[in-house]
Amino acid sequence: DLIGRVRRPKMHPGLRPLGSLRCLDLSGNDLGDEICAKLLDVIHSRESRCQLEEIDLSRNRIREGVLITKIFQKYVSTFRHDQLYGVKISRKSWKSPLHTMNLSFNQLFAGRLAMELIALLKNSALSLKTLDLSDNDLDFEGYVFTDVLLKNTTLRELNLSGNKFDPQMIDSILEGLLCSGHACGLSFLRFERNYPLLNNGQVAKLERFEHRSRSIDLD
């Protein structure tokens, strides 16, 4: 079938699920964690030869995302372990073509999926260019954010709007990014509609960071 099973038999070289698609919008279908995990498993399998680059899984009631978390952990462990830990890259390394993922409006506050995805961005192990985690009522601690973002060279946009991040956490992230002499690839960091709303000082810091990042990106 289109998605296949999580435990797939070996595929004939001529069978390429989603092989001709580059973008897939499945938003608003209430697919849940299990079906979304099956799809993401195909996308992150080298043998599937899937060429999908952009996927929208917003509004699908993923909630805890236990199965999706396992899929991404398996992918990084199998193909991107060396990148995650910054060691010499082996021949086993492989990168999924997926570079844009939207997981907004999925009630991700209920589990650890969002935090796991952020952690896997370290050293571009999860080599996304755009990640949308907006409107999930997220409120976890952000002490790892700065280190992860500064050690990522592929991510261009991270949307964290519509969540419930503590003002001190946002201050910590922005000050860490601004004070570091190390330039990351991030050009757009979204905190719109956070509860509580960003204050004027935080908005100014965010604008300074984005301006500096885009200036570096243009050089």
FENNOR-V461547 format. One record per pair of residues at least 24 apart in sequence whose C-alpha atoms are under 10 Angstrom apart, sorted by sequence separation. I is the first residue (numbers start at 1). J is the second residue. If there is no record, write none. Layout:
i: {I:I}
j: {J:J}
This chain:
i: {18:19:36:114:118:121:123:124:128:129:130:131:134:135:136:137:138:139:140:141:142:145:149:186:187:17:18:32:35:36:37:108:115:119:122:123:124:127:128:129:130:131:132:133:134:135:136:137:138:139:140:141:145:187:188:16:17:31:36:41:45:107:108:109:110:112:114:115:118:119:122:123:125:126:127:128:129:130:131:132:133:134:135:136:137:138:139:140:142:143:146:147:150:165:187:188:30:31:32:33:35:40:41:44:99:100:101:104:105:106:107:108:109:110:111:115:118:121:122:123:124:125:127:128:129:130:131:132:133:134:135:136:137:138:139:141:142:143:145:146:149:150:164:167:171:175:178:186:187:6:22:23:24:27:28:29:30:31:32:33:34:37:40:44:98:99:100:101:102:103:104:105:106:107:108:109:110:112:119:120:121:122:123:124:126:127:128:129:130:131:132:133:134:135:136:137:138:141:142:145:146:149:156:157:158:161:162:163:166:167:170:174:177:178:185:186:187:6:19:21:22:23:24:25:26:27:28:29:30:31:32:33:36:37:38:39:41:42:45:46:98:99:100:101:102:103:104:105:106:107:108:109:115:119:122:123:124:125:126:128:129:130:131:132:133:134:135:140:141:143:144:145:146:147:155:156:157:158:159:160:161:162:163:164:165:166:167:174:177:183:184:185:187:5:8:18:19:20:21:22:23:24:25:26:27:28:29:30:31:32:33:37:38:41:44:45:95:96:97:98:99:100:101:102:103:104:105:106:107:108:109:115:118:119:121:122:123:124:128:133:139:142:143:146:147:150:153:154:155:156:157:158:159:160:161:162:163:164:165:166:167:171:174:175:178:179:183:187:4:6:7:16:17:18:19:20:21:22:23:24:25:26:27:28:29:30:31:32:33:34:36:37:40:41:44:95:96:97:98:99:100:101:102:103:104:105:106:107:109:118:121:122:123:124:142:145:146:150:151:152:153:154:155:156:157:158:159:160:161:162:163:164:165:166:167:171:174:175:178:185:186:3:5:6:15:16:17:18:19:20:21:22:23:24:25:26:27:28:29:30:32:33:34:35:36:37:39:40:43:44:95:96:98:99:100:101:102:103:104:105:120:121:145:146:150:151:152:153:154:155:156:157:158:159:160:161:162:163:164:165:166:167:170:174:177:178:184:185:3:5:6:8:15:16:17:18:19:21:22:23:24:25:26:27:28:32:33:34:35:37:38:41:45:46:103:121:143:147:150:151:152:153:155:156:157:158:159:160:161:162:163:164:165:173:174:183:184:3:4:5:6:7:8:13:14:15:16:17:18:26:33:34:37:41:45:121:146:149:150:151:152:160:161:162:163:171:174:175:178:183:3:4:6:7:12:13:14:15:16:17:33:37:40:44:84:149:150:162:167:171:174:178:2:3:5:6:11:12:13:32:33:84:86:148:149:150:170:177:2:3:4:5:8:10:11:83:84:85:86:149:3:4:10:11:83:84:85:86:3:8:81:83:84:86:2:3:8:80:83:84:85:118:62:65:72:82:83:84:61:62:63:64:65:69:83:84:53:54:55:58:59:60:61:62:63:64:65:69:70:73:80:82:83:4:52:53:54:55:56:57:58:59:60:61:62:63:64:65:69:72:73:76:80:81:83:51:52:53:54:55:56:57:58:59:60:61:62:63:64:65:66:68:69:72:76:80:50:51:52:53:54:55:56:57:58:59:60:61:62:63:64:65:66:67:69:70:79:80:49:50:51:52:53:54:55:56:57:58:59:60:61:63:64:65:66:69:73:80:46:49:50:52:53:54:55:56:57:58:59:62:63:64:65:69:72:77:45:46:57:58:62:63:64:65:68:76:44:45:46:63:64:75:76:44:45:46:62:75:44:43:44:73:43:44:72:109:43:99:100:104:109:99:103:104:129:130:134:138:139:100:102:104:105:129:133:134:135:137:156:40:104:130:132:134:135:137:156:134:135:134:6:156:6:86:84:84:33:63:32:54:58:22:23:27:53:54:57:58:22:27:30:54:56:58:59:23:24:25:27:28:58:59:27:28}
j: {42:43:60:138:142:145:147:148:152:153:154:155:158:159:160:161:162:163:164:165:166:169:173:210:211:42:43:57:60:61:62:133:140:144:147:148:149:152:153:154:155:156:157:158:159:160:161:162:163:164:165:166:170:212:213:42:43:57:62:67:71:133:134:135:136:138:140:141:144:145:148:149:151:152:153:154:155:156:157:158:159:160:161:162:163:164:165:166:168:169:172:173:176:191:213:214:57:58:59:60:62:67:68:71:126:127:128:131:132:133:134:135:136:137:138:142:145:148:149:150:151:152:154:155:156:157:158:159:160:161:162:163:164:165:166:168:169:170:172:173:176:177:191:194:198:202:205:213:214:34:50:51:52:55:56:57:58:59:60:61:62:65:68:72:126:127:128:129:130:131:132:133:134:135:136:137:138:140:147:148:149:150:151:152:154:155:156:157:158:159:160:161:162:163:164:165:166:169:170:173:174:177:184:185:186:189:190:191:194:195:198:202:205:206:213:214:215:35:48:50:51:52:53:54:55:56:57:58:59:60:61:62:65:66:67:68:70:71:74:75:127:128:129:130:131:132:133:134:135:136:137:138:144:148:151:152:153:154:155:157:158:159:160:161:162:163:164:169:170:172:173:174:175:176:184:185:186:187:188:189:190:191:192:193:194:195:196:203:206:212:213:214:216:35:38:48:49:50:51:52:53:54:55:56:57:58:59:60:61:62:63:67:68:71:74:75:125:126:127:128:129:130:131:132:133:134:135:136:137:138:139:145:148:149:151:152:153:154:158:163:169:172:173:176:177:180:183:184:185:186:187:188:189:190:191:192:193:194:195:196:197:201:204:205:208:209:213:217:35:37:38:47:48:49:50:51:52:53:54:55:56:57:58:59:60:61:62:63:64:65:67:68:71:72:75:126:127:128:129:130:131:132:133:134:135:136:137:138:140:149:152:153:154:155:173:176:177:181:182:183:184:185:186:187:188:189:190:191:192:193:194:195:196:197:198:202:205:206:209:216:217:35:37:38:47:48:49:50:51:52:53:54:55:56:57:58:59:60:61:62:64:65:66:67:68:69:71:72:75:76:127:128:130:131:132:133:134:135:136:137:152:153:177:178:182:183:184:185:186:187:188:189:190:191:192:193:194:195:196:197:198:199:202:206:209:210:216:217:36:38:39:41:48:49:50:51:52:54:55:56:57:58:59:60:61:65:66:67:68:70:71:74:78:79:136:154:176:180:183:184:185:186:188:189:190:191:192:193:194:195:196:197:198:206:207:216:217:37:38:39:40:41:42:47:48:49:50:51:52:60:67:68:71:75:79:155:180:183:184:185:186:194:195:196:197:205:208:209:212:217:38:39:41:42:47:48:49:50:51:52:68:72:75:79:119:184:185:197:202:206:209:213:38:39:41:42:47:48:49:68:69:120:122:184:185:186:206:213:39:40:41:42:45:47:48:120:121:122:123:186:41:42:48:49:121:122:123:124:42:47:120:122:123:125:42:43:48:120:123:124:125:158:103:106:113:123:124:125:103:104:105:106:107:111:125:126:96:97:98:101:102:103:104:105:106:107:108:112:113:116:123:125:126:48:96:97:98:99:100:101:102:103:104:105:106:107:108:109:113:116:117:120:124:125:127:96:97:98:99:100:101:102:103:104:105:106:107:108:109:110:111:113:114:117:121:125:96:97:98:99:100:101:102:103:104:105:106:107:108:109:110:111:112:113:115:116:125:126:96:97:98:99:100:101:102:103:104:105:106:107:108:110:111:112:113:116:120:127:94:97:98:100:101:102:103:104:105:106:107:110:111:112:113:117:120:125:94:95:106:107:111:112:113:114:117:125:94:95:96:113:114:125:126:95:96:97:113:126:96:96:97:126:97:98:126:163:98:154:155:159:164:155:159:160:185:186:190:194:195:157:159:161:162:186:190:191:192:194:213:98:162:188:190:192:193:195:214:193:194:194:67:217:71:151:151:152:106:136:106:128:132:97:98:102:128:129:132:133:98:103:106:130:132:134:135:100:101:102:104:105:135:136:105:106}
